[in-house]
Amino acid sequence: LGSSARGAACGLDMRVTLIALLCAAAPALGLRSNVASSRAAPRSAARTHMPLMTATATTGVAIRNIAIIAHVDHGKTTLMDAVLKESMDERVLAKSFSDMGVDQDVGRLMDSNDQERERGITILAKNAAVNWKGTKVNCVDTPGHADFGGEVERIMKMVDGVLLVVDSVDGPKPQTRFVLRKALDQGHAVVVVINKCDRPTARPEYVMDKTFDLFVELGATDEQCDFRVVYTSAIQGLSGDEFGELKPGMGALLDAVIAHVPAPKVTEQTADEPLQILIANIDYDDFKGKLGIGRITSGRVKQGTQAVLARPGEEPGKKTKIAELFVFDALGRTPVTEASAGEIVVVSGFDNIRIGDTLTDPDTPIPLEPIAIEEPTVRMTFGVNKSPMAGREGKQLTSRVIRDRLMKELDRNVALRVAETDNADTYEVSGRGQLHLSVLVESMRREGFELFVGPPTVIIKEIEGRKCEPFEKVEITVPSDCSGACISALNLRKGDMLNLNAVDTADGRGSTTMEYTIATRALIGLRNQLLTATRGEMVMDTVFDAFKPYLGDINTKEQGSLLAYEAGIASPFGIIGAQDRGRMLIDPKTECYKDMIIGIHQRAGDLTLNVCKTKQLTNMRSAGKDNDAGVVPKIEFSLDACIEYISEDELVEVTPTSIRMLKNPDIARKNGQKKN
């Protein structure tokens, strides 16, 4: 084909042109094209970031759909960063870090939410895509915290396999069991990634044995137990098939994904069936409006065609045009005009789209079963701020705007429930845990809302005529010299010990790991108590266990609160006098109001103090002398700590710039009427 006159370069151009013409003519000639396999790029070329496909169709491109699942802090997001670095051009990657406002040395590019970066955890599941050796790998980064397990559940029908990331020292933890069970229930292939292999105390053989035991305990099939193992150090960008043979790059991991995770099961019959897209996530764009993210189960989707939203047992919605169609490309989205079964797509044009909806053909609407999500276990009340300082800092104040914001949250947060109460100004919000709900409160606070938040309480159910409450499995690791205090605290809260394991450590103190089953309501306030007992060296992991018979009264709070006697400005003189009664939560010159919580009483029961009183002036004293002498610094309480602290008759006042605690005025009013 190439002549010596034109040279090798010209011959290559002619061959590429001829191959393109043959591929285009293949259907007419009755030939089968296997372009995807013939375009396998060499490893060196895979590092160059190029468009994953043309903006016309996604048919004929090899695809793998995977989710990255793990226990919290086992390195999922850091691993995702390493995978992106492997497949993206360095300049494009650096620009992505800059646009997201993320330090490239710190990493965690997928944690784009402000709270995710501040808390150091993943809260929302997010999509990305990489191109490796001619195969497009759609990746979903998921949360590892038990309170956000709903994010893991709702994406399981979007993928065909999972990367189970396990710490090379800790091994499988409570949330590892939860996420692996969800993957095995869906029949997904699993690639086990033993991460953090650069740690000097890594023990890969122990972790492998524990992981295999976990597969067996969860009833995995023989095929699932024959899982592929890859060893990585995500933070250093190393991977390999053997523990002692790690090489730069994530090539070994991506090769394992392509080899072990099956491609989407798509046949010619599937491609010709009516369109079905199960919506697993919702996003929002300022210009395009609501966006639905889901996997095409059958059929083809084209931009500009008509489709309807449907659910089992409900009438299909009205016909709506698919305004725009996208597929994932690295960290962004690429517009396409057509996509086929097996691809994960983003569609716009449907204002009322919800998670669990099926985008289907209007002529033959066939809805898919919605995603099954486990029920909430904890609830809190959200109400209008009625404190004497209400309206000073926030702009979103009324019950209507609070209700609209909570209903909007339901579009995306599938594990959340919102119900109205007898009080028109108060709503009951249920979630999977205290952290799940406190993240929502923090988000609303940053959006300019002012509200009252009630204490977290567990959801009680009646099962077979018996009153039952939620229980959780707890794994706590503490220094061995602090284990006695922790065991005593757990026993007082009616915890049931399952296992106790003590090991030696390099510092000679030793480390003790204890496993308990304990009522969810007994966990409220436990974390702060154990952190105090261990001087901040406690690590606690929890996961939902089951609903079990109600245990009766559990004393979770041994100390009362110090309350403000009157409204005013706290003075140094008043605070110095109050310090003998307990630990203070306010500084001098802090504005207070009656029944505001200003400190923690050293004994049980509440105590009212006047911290606004000032020193009497005489000709022997100076008003400014020793202004702050003797004032002990206050205890800093975060929003999470405040929610943990309050009792049944107390509330947290949340505003954009302040967080205060107070006695519930409605309960105080009722108690006053009873006394009268």
N, C-alpha and C positions, 0 to 999 in steps of 0.2 A: 504493500500500500504506500509506503514512503519511498521516495527516490533519493538517490545520493545527492542530487542537485539541491533538493529542498532541505535535506538534512534530517536528523532524528527528530528534532522538535516539530517540524512540519508534519512528519509521519505520525507523530503522537496526536496532533490536532485532528488529522484526517481519521484516525482510528476512533477517537472519541466521538466525532461527528457521525461516523458510520454506526457505531454502537447505539447512539441516540436514535437514529433513523430506524434501526432494526427493532428497538424496544417499542417505538411508536407504532410500527407496522405489525408487531407480534400478534395482536388479536385478530387482525385480518388474515394473517397467514396460518392461524390455528396453533401458534406457538405459545409456550408458557414462559413468562419472563421471571427470572429470579435476580432482579437487579440488586436487591438488598444484600444478598450474599456475595455478589460479584464486586460490590463496592467496599468490601472490608478494608478499612484504612490501616496503614501501619501504625504501631504504637506511638511513634514520634509525631505523626500527624494528628493524633487524637487530642493533643494539647492545644491545638489552634481552635479558637472559638469561631465557629461558622454557623450560619442559619441551619437549623435542624431539618428544614424542609422548605419547599417553595410555598408561596401563599396561594396555592390553588387546591391542593388536596393532600391528605395524609396517607392515602392508600399505598401499599407497597413498601412501607418503612417498618423495619423490625422494631418492636416495642417491648419494653418490660415495665411493669407497674409495681413499685415496691413501697412499703412503709418502713420507717426506721422507728423501732419501739424499744423501750428499756425502762428501767427504774430511774428515778430522778438522780441527776448528777453522775451518770455513767458515761456521758460523753456523746450523746446523740447529735446535738447541734454542732459540736466541734468536729465530729466525723463528717457531717454534711458540708461544713466549710472546707474540709480537706478534699472531699469529692469534687466540689465546685472548682477548687484550685487546680485539680487534675485536668479538668476538661475546658476551662475558660482561659482565654488569653490574659496575661498578667495585667495589661493596661485596662482591659474591660473589667477585670475583677477589682482592681484598685479604684476605678471609677464607681463601681457598685458600693464598695465600702464607704467611699467619700459621700455618695448620694444618700446613703442610709445613716450617715453620721456615726459610723462604727470604726473604732480603732482597729486597723488591720492586724496589729500585733496581738490584740486581745481576742479578736475573732467573734464568733457567734453572730454571723451575718443574718441568719434566719430569724433571730430574735429581734424583730423590728419594732415590737411594741415597747413603749417606755417602761411599763411595769415589768416586762420580761427582763430588760437589761438591769433594772434596779434590784429586782429580787433574785436574779441569776437563775431563773427557771423558764421553761417554755410553757406558755399558757394556751396558745391557739395552734392548731394544726395548720401547716403551710405547705404549699406545693412548689416544686422546682423541677427542672429537667436538665439532664446532661446527655451529651452525645459521646459514645464510646465505641470505637471500631465499627462505625456504621449502624449502631443500634441506639435508639433513643430510650433512655431510662428515666421514666417519670418517678420522682421521689416525693414522699410526703413525710415531713418532719413532725413528730407528734410530741405531746407533753409526757413527762414521766411522773408527775405528781398524781397521787390517787384522786385528789379532788377534781382533776380535769380528765378523768377516765372517759367521760362522754365524748371528748374530742377523738380518742382512740377508737371507740366503738363505731362512730359514724363514718369513718373512712375505711373500715375493713372491707366493705363491698366495692371499694374503688380500686383495690390492688389485687395482685395474684400471688404475692409473696412478701416476706418481711425480713428485715435485718434485725435480729435480736442482739442488742449490744449489752455485753456483760462486763463488769469491772474485773480486771485480772487479779485483784486482791479480795474484794468483797464477795464476788460470785453473785448468784441469783439472790434478789431481795424480794420483799413482799409485792411490790408493784410489778416486778418481773413475772411473777406467777399470773397476775391479773391480765397483763397485756398478751402474754403467751397463750393463755387459755382462750382469749378472744380470737387470736390468729388460728389456733388449732381447730376451733369450732367451725371456722369458715373453710377448713381444709387447705390452708395456704402452705406453700413451701417455705422453709425457714433456713436462713443462712445465719449461723451463730458467729458473732464478731466479738472476740475477746479483746477488749480495748485497754488502753493504758498499760501496755506491755513494757513501757520504759520505766515503770516504777521499780525500785530496787527490791521491794517485798512481793513482787508478782509471783503468783503460784498457779500457773496455767493448768496443771494436771488436776489440782483440787477443784478449780472452777469448772473444768470439763466434766468431771465426775458429778458435781452438784447439778450442772445444767442437764446432763443426761438423766439423772434421777428425777429432775423436775418434769422432763418430757414424759417419763414413764408414769409419774404420779398423776399427770393431767390426761392420761389415756390417749397419748399420741399413737398414730398408726405406725406400722413398721417402716413405711416410706418416710414419714415425718421424723422418726427417730434416727434415720440415716441422714442426718443433716450435715451440711458442709460447714467447715470451721475455717475462719480467717483470723489472723492475729494482726492487730494494728496498734499504732500509737498515733492517734488522730492529731494530737497537739504538735507532734513532730513531723506529721505527714508521712508515716512509714506504714507498710503493710507487707504481709507475706503469708504463705501457706504453712510455715513452720515457725514456732516461737523464736528460735534463735537465728532465723534467716529473714529478718525484715529488710525491705529495700525501700528507697525513696519512692513516693507516689502511692496512689490508691489503685494501681493497676490490678493487683491481686484480688482486691475486693470487687472491683467492677467485673473482672473476668469471672469470678464466682457467681455474681448475680446473673450474668448472661447465660452461664452454663447450668446453674441449678434452678433458677426461677423460671417457670414456664412462660412462654409468650401468651397473650390473650387468646382464648379459644374462639377463633373466628373462622367460620366456613363460608363458602359461597352462599349457602342457604341462610346463614345468620345475617350476612350483609344485605340480603334481599328482603328480610323480614321488616315489619313496621318499626319505625324509630322508637327506641326506649333509652332514655337517659335518666338514671337515678341521681337526683341532686343531693350531694353529700356535704356541700359547703356553700356559704353565701359570702360574697364580697360586695364592696360598694365603691363606685367611682363617681367623682364630682360631676363628670360630664356624661357618662353612660348610664348612671343610675345603678340599680341593683343588678348584680351579676350572679348567675348560678354556675356552680362548679360541679361537674359530675362525669361519670364514665359512660361511654356509649355501650350499652349492653347488646343492642342489635340495631340493624339498619344503618342508614347514613343520614347525616345532618348537613344541610346546606344553608348558607346565609341567604336571607330574604324569603325563605319558605315559611309556610304556616305550621304552627304546632300548638298543642294545648297542654295544660298542666292537669294531672289526674292523680287521684289517690283511691285505693280500694274502698269500696262502699260509698264513694262520693261521686257526685256528678262532675264530669270534666268541665274545666273552665272554658272561657270563650277563646276562639281562635286568635292567635297573636303572631305577628311576624317576628322571626328571629332577626333582630336588627344587626347584630354583629356576632362573629364567631372567632374564638381564639384558641390556640393551644399554648402550652407552657414551653418556654425556651430559656434555659438557665434560670435566672431570677425574674425574668419578665414574661410577657405574653406576646405571641406572634399572631397577627390576624391571618385567617385562612377563609376560603370560600366553601370548603367542604371537608368533612372528616368522617371516618368510617368506624365500625365497631372495634372496641378495644382501646381507643384513644380517650384520654382525659381532656375535656374541653371546657371552655368558659363561654357562656351565652348571655346576651343582653337583650332587653326589650320586654321583660316580664316583671312588672312592678310588684306583683303579689307573690313572687316565687318564694317557696319555703324549703327548708331542709326536709328531705323525705318525699318531696314531690317527684313525679315521673313526667319528664318532658316527652310527649309521645305524639304519634301521628293523629291528626284530627279525624281522619276517616275511620281508622280502626284503633281507637284509644285502648291500650292495654297497660294499665298501671302495674308497677312492681311493688312488692311488699316493702313498706317503709322500714327504716333502720330501727332495730330494737335497742332501746337504751334502758339501762337499769334505773330504778326509781330513786328519787332523792332520799336523803336520810336526815338532813338538818334543815331547819327553817328559821327565818328571822322576820321581823316586821320593819317595813320602811314607811315612814310617815312624814307629814309636814312638820317643819321646824317651828315650835311654838315657844321657844325660850325667850327671855327678855332681850336677848341680843339678836333675834331673828331679823333677817333682811339687810344686815349691815354689809355683808361680804359677797353673797351670792346673787345671781340673777334669776335662777330657776327655783321658784319658791312654792308654787301652788300644787295641789294634789293632781290637777289635770296633767301638768307637764311631767310630774313624777310617774304617773300612770303611763303616759305615752312613751316615756323612756324605758320603762320596764317591759312594755309590750314590744318595743323595738328590739330589745335584747333577746326576746324569745325567738326572733327570726334566725339568730345565729347560734345561741347557746342552747343546744338541744337538751341538756340535762337540767335546765332550769324550769321552775314552775312558778306562776304568779296567780294569786287568788285574792279576791276582795274580802274584806272583813266587815263586821257590824259597824265599825267606825268609817265614815266616808273619807277620812283623811289618812287612813292607814291601809297598807297592803301587806299580804303575807307572801314572802318569797322563799321558795324551797330550793335547795341545791344539794350537791354531793358532799359538802363539808364546809367547815367554817372558812377556810381559805378561798374556796370557790365563791362564796358570797362576799367576802371582804374585798376581793379583787373588783367585783362589780361596784361596791360602795366607793372604792378609791377612784374608779373610772368616772363615776357620776360626780364625785367631788371635784375632779379636775375639769369637768365640763361646766362647772359653775352652779351645781346644785347645792341647796341646803336641805338637810333632812334629819329626822330622828331615826336612829337605828336601835332596835330592841335586841335583847340577849339571844344568842343561839340556843335553840331547843331541839330535841330530837323528835322525829315523827313516830308516833306510837301506832301500831297496827294490831288488829285482832285476828289471830290465826288459829283456826280450829277451836274457837271459843276461848282462847287464852290471850291475855294482854302481852304483847311482845314489843321489844325495842331493838334497834340496830346495835350490833356488836362489831368490833374491828379487831384485826390481828395487829399487834404492835411489836416491833423489833427495836430494842433500845441498846445502844452501845455506850458504855461509860467507863472511866478509869476504875480499876478494881477497888481502890480505896474508897470510892463513892457509891459502890453498888448497894451497900446496906441501906443508905438513906433512900435510894431509888426504889428498892424492893419494898421498904416500909410504906412509901407514898402510894405505890401501886396496890398494895394489900388493903390500905385504908379506903381505896376507891373500888374495892371488890374485884380486882383483877385476878385472873386465873392463869398461873404460870404454866407454860408449855415446855420450855426448854431454858437451860442456863449453861453457858459455855464461857470458860475463862481461859485466856491465852496470855503468854508472856510477850512483852514488848521491849524494844531496844532501850527505853528509858528506865526500865526496871519496875515501873508502876503496875504493869499488867493492864489488860483490857477485858471487860466482861460484857458479853452479849446475852440479853435475856429476851425471851419471846413470851407474850401474854395474849390472851383474849380478854377484852375489856369492853364494857358498855361505852357507846359513843359519847354519851353525856358525861361519863367520868373523865373523858379526855379533855374536856373544856377546862382550860386553866392549868392542865398538867404540864405542858411544855415549859412554861415560865417557872413553875415550881422545881422541875428537874434541872433546868439550866442554872437556877440559883444553887441547888444542892451540889452540882458538879462544877461550879465556877465556870460555866459556859462550855464545858467539854462533853456535852451530851449530844448524841445523834439519834433521832427518833424517826422511824418510818412506820406508816400505818396503811392498811388497806381494808376495805369493807369485807366482813366475814359472812354474817347472816343475821336474820331476825331471830332473837331468842327470847324466852320468857322474861318478863320485867323483873328487875332485881330489887325494886323498892327504893327507899331513900338512900342517896349517896351524898355525903358531905364533900363538896368540891371547893368550898371557900371557908377558911378558918378565921379570916380577919374581916372586920367591918370597914366602913368608909368614914372619913372625916368630911363633914359637910360645912358649907359656908352659912353663917348665921344670918347675914344680911347682904344686900347689894352694896358694891363699892369697890375701891381700889385696895388690893392687899398691900399692907405696909410691912417693912422689915420688923418693926416692933411686934406686930401681930403674929407674923410667921415664926419669930424666935420663940414666942410663948407657946405656939402650937406644935413646935417640933418635938416637945417632950411626949406628945400623945401619939406620934407615929411618923411615918415618912411622907414628906410633902410632894405634891404633884404640880405646884405652881411656884413662880418666882415672885419677889416683891414687884409691885407696880402692875400686877396682873389684875385685870378687871374681873370681878366675880359677881354672882347673883345668888339669891337665896336657894339653898338645897343643891348647889353645885358641888360636885365631889372635888375636894381640894387636896386630899391625901388618903393614905392607907392607915387605918387604925391599927394599933399594936395588939388589940384584943378583939374578941368577937363583938358584934353589934356596932351600930353607927353612933357617932358622936358629933354634935354640932359645935363649931368653934367660930369665934369672931376674929378673923385675920385682918379685918379692915380697921381695927382700932389703932389709934396713934398714941404716942407717948405724951403724957401731960407736960406742958411747958411751965417752968418756973424760972425765977431769976437765977437758979443754980444750974440749969440745964440748957443745952443748946439744941435747937431743932435739927441741925445737920450733923451733930457729933455721933460717931459710931453708927452711921446710917445702915450699913450692911454687915457689921461685925457680928459674927456668930451665926449667920444664915448658912445653913447646909444646902448645897446644890440640890435641886429637885431631881426626881426620877423622871427620865424621859420615857413616855409611853407612845408607841406607834399606834396606828389605827388597829392593827391586828391585836396588839396587847390590850387596848381599850375594850374591844369586843370580847376578848377572853375574860377580862376582869369583871365586867358588870354582872349583877345578879338579876333575878326575875323582876324586881321592882325598880330597876335602873335603866337608863338609856344612854346612848352616845349621840351627842350633837355634832354633826359633821358639816363643815362649811369649807369653801375653797382654801382658806388660810388657817383655820383653827379646828382643833378636835377637843371637845370637852365632854365630861361625863356628869350626869345629874340624876337625881331621883325622879322617877316617872311622876309627873304632876297629876295625871289621872288617878293613879293608884293612891297617891298621897291625899287627893281630894276625897276619894271614897273612904279611906281610913279615918279622915277627919270627920266625915259625916257619921260614921259608925260610933265614934267616940261621943259626938254630940247627942 
